[in-house]
Amino acid sequence: MPGNSQNASKRATAKKGAAMGSGGKNRSSLKGRGKTLPADERPWHKGYSGTEKLPEKTARKQEKERRAAAAEGRAPKVGVPGTKDTTWGRGGGRGTSMTRAAAAARGGRASGPRGPRVAPGRKSNPTKEGPELLLGRNPVVEALRALVPATALYVAQGIDIDDRVTEIVRTAGDRGIPILEISRNELDRMTGGVLHQGIGLQVPPFAYEDFDDLVAAALEQTAPLLVALDGITDPRNVGAVIRSVAAFGGHGVFMTERRAAGITATAWRTSAGAAARVPVSQVVNLTRAIKAAQKAGFTAIGLDADGETDLYQLEAAIGPLIVVVGSEGRGLSRLVGETCDLRVSIPMASEVESLNASVAAAVTLAEVRRRREA
């Protein structure tokens, strides 16, 4: 009725708010990932106390903590390597699906995994795409030799077995990585038609190095050499630069987290496995990272077609050096270019305005190497 203030449909009590919590989503996201290893079993944690070989990065972390503890007058919070058994037994561990290639690699018999245990707890920056497929025989064998974490090995049916395939299958079996034999058509579908040579290694998101550790490790070398990538968006260029860094004696690469390509399966493949040997770091702000490295003693040179310094006259090449490579289209960003100590140009005989980013990096690194060995 008009004017009636009583509404029969009106709620008599206050509406209950949404219940706090994840609704079980956090627990669901952990399904199938296995038990998280304690700190003293993770080779990359400063609390590691296992019997496997201690990684150099972990040793630096432990030594850094010992020095800090001594300065503060407290006990260091580090592990005692060699005091805890962290190896697989012959009968323990995870089973694998044995393929024809695996049987051939093992002399026709299947056995349980043995050798170092691969801990799943390594810190990494996950990508939205999730696990990547690393393709090709050389990249896969290099990754396995470097103990890159992997979750599955895919082998195409009827693959031609050579020394690399034999080593790949044997190493994957020793590490307890599931070996799955699938049809070549299925592997083509999984890879989107990319050349795979009958081999695909599923790897979790790439584990980047801490930037401070990257700089500290480089400074321990006789002639430190780092490469900074300023907004490179093509993962093939990223992989090619990393390959050049490995080829010419560089000690690491760092790049921005946003608006740039990271270490994807494409970058892995282009690097021909060099990404397993070259430390790579991601930073939030490239300008701040370069300034921090400059304070540590590095000279930063930016590659610029209009640079005032000729590459072949670069006297700074013999000291601690950062080579900054600009993006494919716009080159160096304004702030990064202003932060560099020098802008370096590569002399060219033709009318070509500029070189591809990865090619320019390779030419520069080759010249730096030549001057250092002269």
Salt bridges, closest charged atoms under 4 A:
ASP40 OD2 - LYS84 NZ 3.19
GLU41 OE2 - LYS84 NZ 3.03
GLU41 OE1 - ARG117 NH2 2.35
GLU63 OE1 - ARG66 NH1 3.73
GLU63 OE2 - ARG67 NH1 3.82
GLU65 OE1 - LYS46 NZ 3.74
GLU65 OE2 - ARG74 NH1 2.78
GLU72 OE1 - ARG74 NE 2.67
GLU142 OE2 - ARG145 NH1 3.98
GLU142 OE1 - ARG277 NH1 2.96
ASP162 OD2 - ARG137 NH1 2.86
ASP162 OD2 - ARG164 NH2 3.16
GLU167 OE2 - ARG145 NE 2.77
ASP174 OD1 - ARG106 NH2 3.36
GLU186 OE2 - ARG189 NH2 2.62
ASP188 OD1 - HIS196 NE2 2.58
GLU209 OE1 - LYS57 NZ 3.23
GLU209 OE2 - ARG122 NH2 3.86
ASP234 OD2 - ARG236 NH2 3.15
ASP304 OD2 - ARG343 NH1 2.77
GLU315 OE1 - ARG371 NH2 3.57
GLU338 OE2 - ARG334 NH1 3.43
GLU367 OE2 - ARG370 NH2 2.76
GLU373 OE2 - ARG369 NE 2.78
